[in-house]
Amino acid sequence: MKTNNNKGGIRKSTSSLFAGTHQYYAKFRPGIPEGVINIIVDYFKISPANRVLDIGCGTGQVALAMEGRCGEMVCLDPDPEMLKQAER
């Protein structure tokens, strides 16, 4: 977990930046446009034979948009509540 120290001496964990927001994030965050996913798939030449890693996956919107385009999607997020929401 990375921490940042500011000049005021307050330590903030970057993993807690979105803590407690998982329900709102899932409800109000717009989905990933198909055109954006197409650009990613084309640029990286992603196929069903590939495994894709999504670091900072949040509620899994990229994973949902990538369904059927890659063989396996591995999702990582420092907020366990975001991961629980992604599994739904």
PDB file of N, CA, C and O in Angstrom:
ATOM      1  N   MET A   1       0.831  -1.170   0.000  1.00  0.00           N
ATOM      2  CA  MET A   1       0.000   0.000   0.000  1.00  0.00           C
ATOM      3  C   MET A   1       0.880   1.239   0.000  1.00  0.00           C
ATOM      4  O   MET A   1       1.734   1.389   0.873  1.00  0.00           O
ATOM      5  N   LYS A   2       0.691   2.092  -0.929  1.00  0.00           N
ATOM      6  CA  LYS A   2       1.488   3.311  -1.015  1.00  0.00           C
ATOM      7  C   LYS A   2       0.861   4.390  -0.147  1.00  0.00           C
ATOM      8  O   LYS A   2      -0.358   4.560  -0.130  1.00  0.00           O
ATOM      9  N   THR A   3       1.702   5.111   0.566  1.00  0.00           N
ATOM     10  CA  THR A   3       1.196   6.228   1.356  1.00  0.00           C
ATOM     11  C   THR A   3       1.877   7.503   0.903  1.00  0.00           C
ATOM     12  O   THR A   3       3.013   7.488   0.428  1.00  0.00           O
ATOM     13  N   ASN A   4       1.173   8.589   1.055  1.00  0.00           N
ATOM     14  CA  ASN A   4       1.707   9.898   0.689  1.00  0.00           C
ATOM     15  C   ASN A   4       1.748  10.770   1.930  1.00  0.00           C
ATOM     16  O   ASN A   4       0.798  10.790   2.712  1.00  0.00           O
ATOM     17  N   ASN A   5       2.828  11.476   2.110  1.00  0.00           N
ATOM     18  CA  ASN A   5       2.924  12.446   3.195  1.00  0.00           C
ATOM     19  C   ASN A   5       2.818  13.835   2.595  1.00  0.00           C
ATOM     20  O   ASN A   5       3.543  14.167   1.657  1.00  0.00           O
ATOM     21  N   ASN A   6       1.923  14.643   3.128  1.00  0.00           N
ATOM     22  CA  ASN A   6       1.866  16.016   2.650  1.00  0.00           C
ATOM     23  C   ASN A   6       2.583  16.916   3.643  1.00  0.00           C
ATOM     24  O   ASN A   6       3.038  16.439   4.683  1.00  0.00           O
ATOM     25  N   LYS A   7       2.692  18.179   3.352  1.00  0.00           N
ATOM     26  CA  LYS A   7       3.456  19.098   4.194  1.00  0.00           C
ATOM     27  C   LYS A   7       2.831  19.279   5.569  1.00  0.00           C
ATOM     28  O   LYS A   7       3.525  19.663   6.510  1.00  0.00           O
ATOM     29  N   GLY A   8       1.539  19.012   5.705  1.00  0.00           N
ATOM     30  CA  GLY A   8       0.874  19.158   6.990  1.00  0.00           C
ATOM     31  C   GLY A   8       1.082  17.972   7.914  1.00  0.00           C
ATOM     32  O   GLY A   8       0.573  17.966   9.035  1.00  0.00           O
ATOM     33  N   GLY A   9       1.816  16.975   7.467  1.00  0.00           N
ATOM     34  CA  GLY A   9       2.096  15.814   8.299  1.00  0.00           C
ATOM     35  C   GLY A   9       0.983  14.782   8.305  1.00  0.00           C
ATOM     36  O   GLY A   9       1.048  13.819   9.068  1.00  0.00           O
ATOM     37  N   ILE A  10      -0.027  14.956   7.482  1.00  0.00           N
ATOM     38  CA  ILE A  10      -1.127  13.996   7.427  1.00  0.00           C
ATOM     39  C   ILE A  10      -0.761  12.893   6.451  1.00  0.00           C
ATOM     40  O   ILE A  10      -0.350  13.161   5.322  1.00  0.00           O
ATOM     41  N   ARG A  11      -0.909  11.664   6.887  1.00  0.00           N
ATOM     42  CA  ARG A  11      -0.629  10.517   6.017  1.00  0.00           C
ATOM     43  C   ARG A  11      -1.927  10.004   5.440  1.00  0.00           C
ATOM     44  O   ARG A  11      -2.895   9.776   6.165  1.00  0.00           O
ATOM     45  N   LYS A  12      -1.945   9.826   4.152  1.00  0.00           N
ATOM     46  CA  LYS A  12      -3.126   9.289   3.481  1.00  0.00           C
ATOM     47  C   LYS A  12      -2.730   8.048   2.716  1.00  0.00           C
ATOM     48  O   LYS A  12      -1.715   8.033   2.019  1.00  0.00           O
ATOM     49  N   SER A  13      -3.520   7.025   2.846  1.00  0.00           N
ATOM     50  CA  SER A  13      -3.298   5.807   2.079  1.00  0.00           C
ATOM     51  C   SER A  13      -4.051   5.932   0.767  1.00  0.00           C
ATOM     52  O   SER A  13      -5.240   6.251   0.755  1.00  0.00           O
ATOM     53  N   THR A  14      -3.366   5.683  -0.332  1.00  0.00           N
ATOM     54  CA  THR A  14      -4.038   5.779  -1.624  1.00  0.00           C
ATOM     55  C   THR A  14      -5.096   4.701  -1.780  1.00  0.00           C
ATOM     56  O   THR A  14      -6.015   4.852  -2.585  1.00  0.00           O
ATOM     57  N   SER A  15      -4.983   3.609  -1.020  1.00  0.00           N
ATOM     58  CA  SER A  15      -5.985   2.551  -1.125  1.00  0.00           C
ATOM     59  C   SER A  15      -7.308   2.964  -0.494  1.00  0.00           C
ATOM     60  O   SER A  15      -8.342   2.365  -0.791  1.00  0.00           O
ATOM     61  N   SER A  16      -7.298   3.967   0.362  1.00  0.00           N
ATOM     62  CA  SER A  16      -8.538   4.392   1.009  1.00  0.00           C
ATOM     63  C   SER A  16      -9.221   5.539   0.269  1.00  0.00           C
ATOM     64  O   SER A  16     -10.246   6.047   0.723  1.00  0.00           O
ATOM     65  N   LEU A  17      -8.667   5.940  -0.850  1.00  0.00           N
ATOM     66  CA  LEU A  17      -9.213   7.066  -1.601  1.00  0.00           C
ATOM     67  C   LEU A  17     -10.683   6.861  -1.967  1.00  0.00           C
ATOM     68  O   LEU A  17     -11.474   7.800  -1.887  1.00  0.00           O
ATOM     69  N   PHE A  18     -11.053   5.647  -2.365  1.00  0.00           N
ATOM     70  CA  PHE A  18     -12.429   5.353  -2.765  1.00  0.00           C
ATOM     71  C   PHE A  18     -13.178   4.513  -1.728  1.00  0.00           C
ATOM     72  O   PHE A  18     -14.255   3.994  -2.020  1.00  0.00           O
ATOM     73  N   ALA A  19     -12.628   4.373  -0.534  1.00  0.00           N
ATOM     74  CA  ALA A  19     -13.256   3.559   0.511  1.00  0.00           C
ATOM     75  C   ALA A  19     -14.678   4.045   0.775  1.00  0.00           C
ATOM     76  O   ALA A  19     -14.921   5.241   0.938  1.00  0.00           O
ATOM     77  N   GLY A  20     -15.602   3.105   0.815  1.00  0.00           N
ATOM     78  CA  GLY A  20     -16.991   3.419   1.104  1.00  0.00           C
ATOM     79  C   GLY A  20     -17.790   3.937  -0.079  1.00  0.00           C
ATOM     80  O   GLY A  20     -18.954   4.306   0.083  1.00  0.00           O
ATOM     81  N   THR A  21     -17.202   3.973  -1.248  1.00  0.00           N
ATOM     82  CA  THR A  21     -17.899   4.523  -2.413  1.00  0.00           C
ATOM     83  C   THR A  21     -18.352   3.455  -3.402  1.00  0.00           C
ATOM     84  O   THR A  21     -18.920   3.780  -4.444  1.00  0.00           O
ATOM     85  N   HIS A  22     -18.108   2.190  -3.089  1.00  0.00           N
ATOM     86  CA  HIS A  22     -18.348   1.111  -4.058  1.00  0.00           C
ATOM     87  C   HIS A  22     -19.778   1.078  -4.590  1.00  0.00           C
ATOM     88  O   HIS A  22     -19.981   0.863  -5.785  1.00  0.00           O
ATOM     89  N   GLN A  23     -20.770   1.286  -3.727  1.00  0.00           N
ATOM     90  CA  GLN A  23     -22.163   1.230  -4.191  1.00  0.00           C
ATOM     91  C   GLN A  23     -22.473   2.384  -5.147  1.00  0.00           C
ATOM     92  O   GLN A  23     -23.138   2.190  -6.164  1.00  0.00           O
ATOM     93  N   TYR A  24     -21.993   3.571  -4.820  1.00  0.00           N
ATOM     94  CA  TYR A  24     -22.230   4.737  -5.675  1.00  0.00           C
ATOM     95  C   TYR A  24     -21.450   4.617  -6.977  1.00  0.00           C
ATOM     96  O   TYR A  24     -21.938   4.973  -8.050  1.00  0.00           O
ATOM     97  N   TYR A  25     -20.229   4.108  -6.858  1.00  0.00           N
ATOM     98  CA  TYR A  25     -19.379   3.935  -8.036  1.00  0.00           C
ATOM     99  C   TYR A  25     -20.055   2.993  -9.025  1.00  0.00           C
ATOM    100  O   TYR A  25     -20.102   3.267 -10.224  1.00  0.00           O
ATOM    101  N   ALA A  26     -20.576   1.881  -8.512  1.00  0.00           N
ATOM    102  CA  ALA A  26     -21.236   0.895  -9.379  1.00  0.00           C
ATOM    103  C   ALA A  26     -22.518   1.458  -9.990  1.00  0.00           C
ATOM    104  O   ALA A  26     -22.850   1.155 -11.136  1.00  0.00           O
ATOM    105  N   LYS A  27     -23.228   2.270  -9.230  1.00  0.00           N
ATOM    106  CA  LYS A  27     -24.525   2.778  -9.694  1.00  0.00           C
ATOM    107  C   LYS A  27     -24.391   3.946 -10.677  1.00  0.00           C
ATOM    108  O   LYS A  27     -25.131   4.020 -11.658  1.00  0.00           O
ATOM    109  N   PHE A  28     -23.455   4.849 -10.415  1.00  0.00           N
ATOM    110  CA  PHE A  28     -23.408   6.095 -11.176  1.00  0.00           C
ATOM    111  C   PHE A  28     -22.253   6.209 -12.167  1.00  0.00           C
ATOM    112  O   PHE A  28     -22.280   7.087 -13.030  1.00  0.00           O
ATOM    113  N   ARG A  29     -21.258   5.364 -12.069  1.00  0.00           N
ATOM    114  CA  ARG A  29     -20.114   5.433 -12.998  1.00  0.00           C
ATOM    115  C   ARG A  29     -20.560   4.938 -14.355  1.00  0.00           C
ATOM    116  O   ARG A  29     -21.056   3.816 -14.465  1.00  0.00           O
ATOM    117  N   PRO A  30     -20.398   5.746 -15.397  1.00  0.00           N
ATOM    118  CA  PRO A  30     -20.812   5.279 -16.727  1.00  0.00           C
ATOM    119  C   PRO A  30     -19.967   4.090 -17.176  1.00  0.00           C
ATOM    120  O   PRO A  30     -18.807   3.955 -16.787  1.00  0.00           O
ATOM    121  N   GLY A  31     -20.559   3.243 -17.989  1.00  0.00           N
ATOM    122  CA  GLY A  31     -19.845   2.089 -18.519  1.00  0.00           C
ATOM    123  C   GLY A  31     -18.752   2.504 -19.491  1.00  0.00           C
ATOM    124  O   GLY A  31     -18.656   3.667 -19.884  1.00  0.00           O
ATOM    125  N   ILE A  32     -17.940   1.543 -19.866  1.00  0.00           N
ATOM    126  CA  ILE A  32     -16.859   1.797 -20.813  1.00  0.00           C
ATOM    127  C   ILE A  32     -17.443   1.709 -22.231  1.00  0.00           C
ATOM    128  O   ILE A  32     -18.008   0.676 -22.590  1.00  0.00           O
ATOM    129  N   PRO A  33     -17.322   2.756 -23.033  1.00  0.00           N
ATOM    130  CA  PRO A  33     -17.860   2.705 -24.399  1.00  0.00           C
ATOM    131  C   PRO A  33     -17.213   1.587 -25.215  1.00  0.00           C
ATOM    132  O   PRO A  33     -16.010   1.345 -25.109  1.00  0.00           O
ATOM    133  N   GLU A  34     -18.012   0.917 -26.020  1.00  0.00           N
ATOM    134  CA  GLU A  34     -17.512  -0.189 -26.833  1.00  0.00           C
ATOM    135  C   GLU A  34     -16.373   0.259 -27.746  1.00  0.00           C
ATOM    136  O   GLU A  34     -15.441  -0.506 -27.991  1.00  0.00           O
ATOM    137  N   GLY A  35     -16.439   1.482 -28.247  1.00  0.00           N
ATOM    138  CA  GLY A  35     -15.371   2.000 -29.099  1.00  0.00           C
ATOM    139  C   GLY A  35     -14.026   2.048 -28.387  1.00  0.00           C
ATOM    140  O   GLY A  35     -12.988   1.778 -28.993  1.00  0.00           O
ATOM    141  N   VAL A  36     -14.044   2.389 -27.105  1.00  0.00           N
ATOM    142  CA  VAL A  36     -12.810   2.421 -26.313  1.00  0.00           C
ATOM    143  C   VAL A  36     -12.267   1.005 -26.140  1.00  0.00           C
ATOM    144  O   VAL A  36     -11.066   0.771 -26.281  1.00  0.00           O
ATOM    145  N   ILE A  37     -13.151   0.072 -25.839  1.00  0.00           N
ATOM    146  CA  ILE A  37     -12.732  -1.327 -25.693  1.00  0.00           C
ATOM    147  C   ILE A  37     -12.164  -1.842 -27.011  1.00  0.00           C
ATOM    148  O   ILE A  37     -11.152  -2.543 -27.015  1.00  0.00           O
ATOM    149  N   ASN A  38     -12.797  -1.505 -28.122  1.00  0.00           N
ATOM    150  CA  ASN A  38     -12.290  -1.927 -29.436  1.00  0.00           C
ATOM    151  C   ASN A  38     -10.883  -1.398 -29.692  1.00  0.00           C
ATOM    152  O   ASN A  38     -10.037  -2.117 -30.224  1.00  0.00           O
ATOM    153  N   ILE A  39     -10.629  -0.158 -29.319  1.00  0.00           N
ATOM    154  CA  ILE A  39      -9.295   0.426 -29.491  1.00  0.00           C
ATOM    155  C   ILE A  39      -8.270  -0.343 -28.655  1.00  0.00           C
ATOM    156  O   ILE A  39      -7.184  -0.663 -29.140  1.00  0.00           O
ATOM    157  N   ILE A  40      -8.614  -0.637 -27.405  1.00  0.00           N
ATOM    158  CA  ILE A  40      -7.711  -1.383 -26.517  1.00  0.00           C
ATOM    159  C   ILE A  40      -7.436  -2.770 -27.085  1.00  0.00           C
ATOM    160  O   ILE A  40      -6.284  -3.199 -27.160  1.00  0.00           O
ATOM    161  N   VAL A  41      -8.490  -3.466 -27.483  1.00  0.00           N
ATOM    162  CA  VAL A  41      -8.354  -4.824 -28.030  1.00  0.00           C
ATOM    163  C   VAL A  41      -7.491  -4.808 -29.290  1.00  0.00           C
ATOM    164  O   VAL A  41      -6.609  -5.653 -29.445  1.00  0.00           O
ATOM    165  N   ASP A  42      -7.734  -3.868 -30.178  1.00  0.00           N
ATOM    166  CA  ASP A  42      -6.960  -3.779 -31.425  1.00  0.00           C
ATOM    167  C   ASP A  42      -5.502  -3.402 -31.161  1.00  0.00           C
ATOM    168  O   ASP A  42      -4.590  -4.007 -31.724  1.00  0.00           O
ATOM    169  N   TYR A  43      -5.287  -2.412 -30.314  1.00  0.00           N
ATOM    170  CA  TYR A  43      -3.931  -1.923 -30.057  1.00  0.00           C
ATOM    171  C   TYR A  43      -3.048  -3.009 -29.437  1.00  0.00           C
ATOM    172  O   TYR A  43      -1.898  -3.193 -29.836  1.00  0.00           O
ATOM    173  N   PHE A  44      -3.607  -3.728 -28.449  1.00  0.00           N
ATOM    174  CA  PHE A  44      -2.830  -4.761 -27.758  1.00  0.00           C
ATOM    175  C   PHE A  44      -2.999  -6.147 -28.379  1.00  0.00           C
ATOM    176  O   PHE A  44      -2.445  -7.128 -27.883  1.00  0.00           O
ATOM    177  N   LYS A  45      -3.763  -6.221 -29.460  1.00  0.00           N
ATOM    178  CA  LYS A  45      -4.004  -7.491 -30.161  1.00  0.00           C
ATOM    179  C   LYS A  45      -4.504  -8.577 -29.193  1.00  0.00           C
ATOM    180  O   LYS A  45      -3.993  -9.697 -29.163  1.00  0.00           O
ATOM    181  N   ILE A  46      -5.509  -8.206 -28.418  1.00  0.00           N
ATOM    182  CA  ILE A  46      -6.091  -9.115 -27.427  1.00  0.00           C
ATOM    183  C   ILE A  46      -6.996 -10.111 -28.131  1.00  0.00           C
ATOM    184  O   ILE A  46      -7.782  -9.751 -29.007  1.00  0.00           O
ATOM    185  N   SER A  47      -6.871 -11.369 -27.731  1.00  0.00           N
ATOM    186  CA  SER A  47      -7.692 -12.436 -28.306  1.00  0.00           C
ATOM    187  C   SER A  47      -8.142 -13.364 -27.178  1.00  0.00           C
ATOM    188  O   SER A  47      -7.671 -13.233 -26.048  1.00  0.00           O
ATOM    189  N   PRO A  48      -9.045 -14.298 -27.472  1.00  0.00           N
ATOM    190  CA  PRO A  48      -9.484 -15.254 -26.453  1.00  0.00           C
ATOM    191  C   PRO A  48      -8.351 -16.126 -25.897  1.00  0.00           C
ATOM    192  O   PRO A  48      -8.545 -16.814 -24.895  1.00  0.00           O
ATOM    193  N   ALA A  49      -7.188 -16.107 -26.524  1.00  0.00           N
ATOM    194  CA  ALA A  49      -6.041 -16.868 -26.019  1.00  0.00           C
ATOM    195  C   ALA A  49      -5.264 -16.096 -24.947  1.00  0.00           C
ATOM    196  O   ALA A  49      -4.343 -16.644 -24.340  1.00  0.00           O
ATOM    197  N   ASN A  50      -5.625 -14.830 -24.707  1.00  0.00           N
ATOM    198  CA  ASN A  50      -4.872 -13.966 -23.795  1.00  0.00           C
ATOM    199  C   ASN A  50      -5.480 -13.879 -22.408  1.00  0.00           C
ATOM    200  O   ASN A  50      -6.687 -14.027 -22.216  1.00  0.00           O
ATOM    201  N   ARG A  51      -4.597 -13.633 -21.447  1.00  0.00           N
ATOM    202  CA  ARG A  51      -4.989 -13.303 -20.079  1.00  0.00           C
ATOM    203  C   ARG A  51      -4.732 -11.810 -19.915  1.00  0.00           C
ATOM    204  O   ARG A  51      -3.665 -11.321 -20.285  1.00  0.00           O
ATOM    205  N   VAL A  52      -5.707 -11.078 -19.360  1.00  0.00           N
ATOM    206  CA  VAL A  52      -5.602  -9.626 -19.204  1.00  0.00           C
ATOM    207  C   VAL A  52      -5.651  -9.287 -17.720  1.00  0.00           C
ATOM    208  O   VAL A  52      -6.462  -9.838 -16.976  1.00  0.00           O
ATOM    209  N   LEU A  53      -4.780  -8.377 -17.296  1.00  0.00           N
ATOM    210  CA  LEU A  53      -4.716  -7.925 -15.910  1.00  0.00           C
ATOM    211  C   LEU A  53      -5.269  -6.505 -15.824  1.00  0.00           C
ATOM    212  O   LEU A  53      -4.803  -5.605 -16.522  1.00  0.00           O
ATOM    213  N   ASP A  54      -6.266  -6.314 -14.962  1.00  0.00           N
ATOM    214  CA  ASP A  54      -6.857  -4.992 -14.724  1.00  0.00           C
ATOM    215  C   ASP A  54      -6.469  -4.569 -13.311  1.00  0.00           C
ATOM    216  O   ASP A  54      -7.037  -5.049 -12.330  1.00  0.00           O
ATOM    217  N   ILE A  55      -5.501  -3.672 -13.220  1.00  0.00           N
ATOM    218  CA  ILE A  55      -5.037  -3.180 -11.916  1.00  0.00           C
ATOM    219  C   ILE A  55      -5.841  -1.944 -11.561  1.00  0.00           C
ATOM    220  O   ILE A  55      -5.911  -0.989 -12.334  1.00  0.00           O
ATOM    221  N   GLY A  56      -6.452  -1.973 -10.373  1.00  0.00           N
ATOM    222  CA  GLY A  56      -7.339  -0.883  -9.978  1.00  0.00           C
ATOM    223  C   GLY A  56      -8.682  -1.030 -10.658  1.00  0.00           C
ATOM    224  O   GLY A  56      -9.240  -0.064 -11.179  1.00  0.00           O
ATOM    225  N   CYS A  57      -9.199  -2.258 -10.647  1.00  0.00           N
ATOM    226  CA  CYS A  57     -10.396  -2.599 -11.429  1.00  0.00           C
ATOM    227  C   CYS A  57     -11.677  -1.954 -10.931  1.00  0.00           C
ATOM    228  O   CYS A  57     -12.672  -1.920 -11.655  1.00  0.00           O
ATOM    229  N   GLY A  58     -11.669  -1.441  -9.707  1.00  0.00           N
ATOM    230  CA  GLY A  58     -12.903  -0.857  -9.184  1.00  0.00           C
ATOM    231  C   GLY A  58     -14.014  -1.886  -9.148  1.00  0.00           C
ATOM    232  O   GLY A  58     -13.842  -2.969  -8.589  1.00  0.00           O
ATOM    233  N   THR A  59     -15.138  -1.562  -9.732  1.00  0.00           N
ATOM    234  CA  THR A  59     -16.297  -2.463  -9.709  1.00  0.00           C
ATOM    235  C   THR A  59     -16.340  -3.405 -10.905  1.00  0.00           C
ATOM    236  O   THR A  59     -17.342  -4.088 -11.114  1.00  0.00           O
ATOM    237  N   GLY A  60     -15.278  -3.451 -11.687  1.00  0.00           N
ATOM    238  CA  GLY A  60     -15.166  -4.434 -12.761  1.00  0.00           C
ATOM    239  C   GLY A  60     -15.763  -4.044 -14.097  1.00  0.00           C
ATOM    240  O   GLY A  60     -16.105  -4.918 -14.894  1.00  0.00           O
ATOM    241  N   GLN A  61     -15.893  -2.769 -14.357  1.00  0.00           N
ATOM    242  CA  GLN A  61     -16.526  -2.341 -15.609  1.00  0.00           C
ATOM    243  C   GLN A  61     -15.720  -2.720 -16.845  1.00  0.00           C
ATOM    244  O   GLN A  61     -16.295  -3.077 -17.873  1.00  0.00           O
ATOM    245  N   VAL A  62     -14.405  -2.645 -16.755  1.00  0.00           N
ATOM    246  CA  VAL A  62     -13.585  -3.052 -17.900  1.00  0.00           C
ATOM    247  C   VAL A  62     -13.709  -4.559 -18.105  1.00  0.00           C
ATOM    248  O   VAL A  62     -13.791  -5.031 -19.239  1.00  0.00           O
ATOM    249  N   ALA A  63     -13.722  -5.308 -17.012  1.00  0.00           N
ATOM    250  CA  ALA A  63     -13.863  -6.767 -17.115  1.00  0.00           C
ATOM    251  C   ALA A  63     -15.173  -7.135 -17.805  1.00  0.00           C
ATOM    252  O   ALA A  63     -15.199  -8.028 -18.652  1.00  0.00           O
ATOM    253  N   LEU A  64     -16.246  -6.460 -17.452  1.00  0.00           N
ATOM    254  CA  LEU A  64     -17.533  -6.729 -18.099  1.00  0.00           C
ATOM    255  C   LEU A  64     -17.483  -6.399 -19.585  1.00  0.00           C
ATOM    256  O   LEU A  64     -18.001  -7.148 -20.414  1.00  0.00           O
ATOM    257  N   ALA A  65     -16.862  -5.282 -19.911  1.00  0.00           N
ATOM    258  CA  ALA A  65     -16.770  -4.872 -21.317  1.00  0.00           C
ATOM    259  C   ALA A  65     -15.857  -5.787 -22.127  1.00  0.00           C
ATOM    260  O   ALA A  65     -16.017  -5.906 -23.341  1.00  0.00           O
ATOM    261  N   MET A  66     -14.903  -6.433 -21.464  1.00  0.00           N
ATOM    262  CA  MET A  66     -13.953  -7.316 -22.147  1.00  0.00           C
ATOM    263  C   MET A  66     -14.474  -8.746 -22.281  1.00  0.00           C
ATOM    264  O   MET A  66     -13.830  -9.586 -22.910  1.00  0.00           O
ATOM    265  N   GLU A  67     -15.625  -9.020 -21.696  1.00  0.00           N
ATOM    266  CA  GLU A  67     -16.171 -10.382 -21.723  1.00  0.00           C
ATOM    267  C   GLU A  67     -16.242 -10.910 -23.155  1.00  0.00           C
ATOM    268  O   GLU A  67     -16.800 -10.268 -24.045  1.00  0.00           O
ATOM    269  N   GLY A  68     -15.664 -12.091 -23.352  1.00  0.00           N
ATOM    270  CA  GLY A  68     -15.669 -12.732 -24.654  1.00  0.00           C
ATOM    271  C   GLY A  68     -14.524 -12.305 -25.562  1.00  0.00           C
ATOM    272  O   GLY A  68     -14.315 -12.904 -26.617  1.00  0.00           O
ATOM    273  N   ARG A  69     -13.788 -11.290 -25.167  1.00  0.00           N
ATOM    274  CA  ARG A  69     -12.689 -10.794 -26.003  1.00  0.00           C
ATOM    275  C   ARG A  69     -11.333 -11.328 -25.554  1.00  0.00           C
ATOM    276  O   ARG A  69     -10.370 -11.316 -26.321  1.00  0.00           O
ATOM    277  N   CYS A  70     -11.260 -11.797 -24.310  1.00  0.00           N
ATOM    278  CA  CYS A  70     -10.015 -12.373 -23.804  1.00  0.00           C
ATOM    279  C   CYS A  70     -10.356 -13.678 -23.088  1.00  0.00           C
ATOM    280  O   CYS A  70     -11.502 -13.912 -22.704  1.00  0.00           O
ATOM    281  N   GLY A  71      -9.346 -14.512 -22.920  1.00  0.00           N
ATOM    282  CA  GLY A  71      -9.583 -15.809 -22.299  1.00  0.00           C
ATOM    283  C   GLY A  71      -9.817 -15.722 -20.805  1.00  0.00           C
ATOM    284  O   GLY A  71     -10.673 -16.419 -20.261  1.00  0.00           O
ATOM    285  N   GLU A  72      -9.056 -14.869 -20.144  1.00  0.00           N
ATOM    286  CA  GLU A  72      -9.170 -14.720 -18.693  1.00  0.00           C
ATOM    287  C   GLU A  72      -8.906 -13.271 -18.326  1.00  0.00           C
ATOM    288  O   GLU A  72      -8.011 -12.631 -18.878  1.00  0.00           O
ATOM    289  N   MET A  73      -9.693 -12.761 -17.388  1.00  0.00           N
ATOM    290  CA  MET A  73      -9.521 -11.395 -16.901  1.00  0.00           C
ATOM    291  C   MET A  73      -9.192 -11.491 -15.421  1.00  0.00           C
ATOM    292  O   MET A  73      -9.984 -12.021 -14.642  1.00  0.00           O
ATOM    293  N   VAL A  74      -8.035 -10.985 -15.026  1.00  0.00           N
ATOM    294  CA  VAL A  74      -7.617 -10.967 -13.629  1.00  0.00           C
ATOM    295  C   VAL A  74      -7.786  -9.537 -13.132  1.00  0.00           C
ATOM    296  O   VAL A  74      -7.208  -8.603 -13.687  1.00  0.00           O
ATOM    297  N   CYS A  75      -8.587  -9.377 -12.078  1.00  0.00           N
ATOM    298  CA  CYS A  75      -8.909  -8.044 -11.571  1.00  0.00           C
ATOM    299  C   CYS A  75      -8.318  -7.845 -10.182  1.00  0.00           C
ATOM    300  O   CYS A  75      -8.489  -8.685  -9.298  1.00  0.00           O
ATOM    301  N   LEU A  76      -7.624  -6.731  -9.996  1.00  0.00           N
ATOM    302  CA  LEU A  76      -7.030  -6.379  -8.708  1.00  0.00           C
ATOM    303  C   LEU A  76      -7.492  -4.992  -8.299  1.00  0.00           C
ATOM    304  O   LEU A  76      -7.568  -4.081  -9.124  1.00  0.00           O
ATOM    305  N   ASP A  77      -7.800  -4.840  -7.013  1.00  0.00           N
ATOM    306  CA  ASP A  77      -8.152  -3.534  -6.478  1.00  0.00           C
ATOM    307  C   ASP A  77      -7.794  -3.523  -4.999  1.00  0.00           C
ATOM    308  O   ASP A  77      -8.006  -4.526  -4.318  1.00  0.00           O
ATOM    309  N   PRO A  78      -7.257  -2.419  -4.479  1.00  0.00           N
ATOM    310  CA  PRO A  78      -6.900  -2.375  -3.063  1.00  0.00           C
ATOM    311  C   PRO A  78      -8.108  -2.299  -2.131  1.00  0.00           C
ATOM    312  O   PRO A  78      -7.965  -2.533  -0.931  1.00  0.00           O
ATOM    313  N   ASP A  79      -9.279  -1.980  -2.647  1.00  0.00           N
ATOM    314  CA  ASP A  79     -10.485  -1.861  -1.817  1.00  0.00           C
ATOM    315  C   ASP A  79     -11.303  -3.143  -1.922  1.00  0.00           C
ATOM    316  O   ASP A  79     -11.890  -3.416  -2.969  1.00  0.00           O
ATOM    317  N   PRO A  80     -11.349  -3.936  -0.846  1.00  0.00           N
ATOM    318  CA  PRO A  80     -12.100  -5.195  -0.885  1.00  0.00           C
ATOM    319  C   PRO A  80     -13.580  -5.011  -1.229  1.00  0.00           C
ATOM    320  O   PRO A  80     -14.188  -5.897  -1.829  1.00  0.00           O
ATOM    321  N   GLU A  81     -14.158  -3.879  -0.857  1.00  0.00           N
ATOM    322  CA  GLU A  81     -15.572  -3.636  -1.164  1.00  0.00           C
ATOM    323  C   GLU A  81     -15.783  -3.438  -2.662  1.00  0.00           C
ATOM    324  O   GLU A  81     -16.815  -3.840  -3.200  1.00  0.00           O
ATOM    325  N   MET A  82     -14.820  -2.825  -3.335  1.00  0.00           N
ATOM    326  CA  MET A  82     -14.909  -2.688  -4.798  1.00  0.00           C
ATOM    327  C   MET A  82     -14.878  -4.071  -5.445  1.00  0.00           C
ATOM    328  O   MET A  82     -15.634  -4.340  -6.378  1.00  0.00           O
ATOM    329  N   LEU A  83     -14.005  -4.945  -4.949  1.00  0.00           N
ATOM    330  CA  LEU A  83     -13.918  -6.301  -5.504  1.00  0.00           C
ATOM    331  C   LEU A  83     -15.206  -7.083  -5.273  1.00  0.00           C
ATOM    332  O   LEU A  83     -15.662  -7.810  -6.155  1.00  0.00           O
ATOM    333  N   LYS A  84     -15.792  -6.932  -4.087  1.00  0.00           N
ATOM    334  CA  LYS A  84     -17.072  -7.606  -3.814  1.00  0.00           C
ATOM    335  C   LYS A  84     -18.145  -7.118  -4.782  1.00  0.00           C
ATOM    336  O   LYS A  84     -18.941  -7.908  -5.290  1.00  0.00           O
ATOM    337  N   GLN A  85     -18.159  -5.822  -5.028  1.00  0.00           N
ATOM    338  CA  GLN A  85     -19.130  -5.254  -5.970  1.00  0.00           C
ATOM    339  C   GLN A  85     -18.870  -5.787  -7.375  1.00  0.00           C
ATOM    340  O   GLN A  85     -19.809  -6.063  -8.121  1.00  0.00           O
ATOM    341  N   ALA A  86     -17.600  -5.931  -7.736  1.00  0.00           N
ATOM    342  CA  ALA A  86     -17.241  -6.439  -9.067  1.00  0.00           C
ATOM    343  C   ALA A  86     -17.709  -7.877  -9.259  1.00  0.00           C
ATOM    344  O   ALA A  86     -18.068  -8.268 -10.370  1.00  0.00           O
ATOM    345  N   GLU A  87     -17.710  -8.658  -8.201  1.00  0.00           N
ATOM    346  CA  GLU A  87     -18.130 -10.059  -8.295  1.00  0.00           C
ATOM    347  C   GLU A  87     -19.626 -10.196  -8.530  1.00  0.00           C
ATOM    348  O   GLU A  87     -20.078 -11.245  -8.991  1.00  0.00           O
ATOM    349  N   ARG A  88     -20.398  -9.172  -8.229  1.00  0.00           N
ATOM    350  CA  ARG A  88     -21.864  -9.242  -8.389  1.00  0.00           C
ATOM    351  C   ARG A  88     -22.217  -9.166  -9.796  1.00  0.00           C
ATOM    352  O   ARG A  88     -23.398  -9.208 -10.139  1.00  0.00           O
TER     353      ARG A  88
END
